Amino acid sequence: MSHHKVELKNVSFSYADGHQALDNISFLLGHGEAVGIVGANGAGKSTLLSVLTGIQFPQKGEVRIGDLPVNKKTLSQVRRSVGLVFQEPDDQLFMTSVYDDVAFGPRNYNLDEEEVRLRVMEALEEVGITHLKDRPPYKLSGGEKRLAAIAAVISMKPDILIMDEPTASLDPKARRNIMKILKGFNHTKIITSHDLDMIMEMCTRTIVLKKGRIAADGPTMDILKDEELMEECGLEIPLALQNCPVCRADKRIKDG
């Protein structure tokens, strides 16, 4: 079984008020791909993450993780393969200590306590916060909370890591630290973000959503330097490219 594969086939999802958040979405992600999902507010990014993780199920189409269709019967198996780090760490951290938050998932797998301890300490060490294991999450900084939430997911040893706005509201040092940790995760990564400079550095492939549909899907640099595409989708090219003479030359040739 290829646990790392992610596939959507003609997926559509509408909310009760009639708003169609996803409209006939199809793509296939392979083992080890690092994929950015970008789009303006309301493009469908959060809904896409919801259907990928079985928080919501599409009205049409199929979502598959590895060889398993995502449905109510397979949900427990799917969630062993997929780890989701929420945009707001406070939505993920609810125990009285960082240790217990990171231990929550492994304990739900009915592992013995020694195996739980090993997983927790390994995850805390990987993100560099072993010194915070006994701290209550509410006393952590924003960056520390984000690291604790990542550790809580890593402790479950997922094959696929999904991150919703991982660098949002972080200072530059915390942002660089999060990116360094994500680069060390060698399995499949799916990252949604408005931080297009981070997407450019982290992801080899980018999918652009516009009004619930895929507007573009391809190599990250090709996508993000396309100023016309970005503008059509309510985005701007990354700051690192805005003064790039090569990109400006490409644009002049295209316009000419």
C-alpha positions, 0 to 999 in steps of 0.5 A: 500500500502506498500510504503517501499517495493523495488523490482527488477525483472530481471532488465537489463540496457545497455548504448548506447555504448553497456556496460551492467551495470546491468545484470538480477538483482533481489531482494526484500527489506522489510519495515525498512531494512537497506541494503548496496550495495557494489562493485568495481568501474564499478560494477553497483552501480550508475546505480542501484540507477538510475533505482531505482529512475527512473532517467533511466529505464531498457531495461528489467525487472521491478522495483517496489516501494511499489505497483507501477511499476517505469515508466514515468506515476508513477514517481511523485508518486514514488518520493514522497516515495523515497528520493535520496541523491547524492554523491556530495551535490553540485549536490543537492544544488542550491538555495541561502540559505540552507532554500530555498534548504530544502524548494524546495521539499515541495514547489513543493508539493504545500504545504502552506508556514506554512507547508513548514516552519514546515517541513524545520525547523524540517528537519534542527533540525533533522540534527543539522544545524538550525543555517545554515538556512540563509547561502548560500550553497557554503559557507558551509564545505563539511560535512555541505553541506552533512547535508543540502542535507540530510535535503532537502530529509528528508523535503519531508518525504520519506518512503525510503532513498537512499544514494550514498557514504554518508561518502565520503571525510568527516573527522572522526567527520563529518562521525560519525555525518552522521552515527548517523543521518542515524541510526535515520531514521527508514524507509527503507535505501539503502546505496552504499559506498566504506566505508565498515566499515560504511556499516558493522555498518549501514546495516544488509544486504549487496548486492555485485555487480560484473560486473552488477550482484549480486555476493552475498546477505545476512547478512552483517557480513557474506558477509563482513568477506568473504575474498575470496568473497571480493577479487573476487569482487575487494574489501577488508574486512573492516579495523575493521575485518582485524586483527580480530582473529575470522575472521582469524580462520574462514579463516583457517578452510575454507582453511583447 
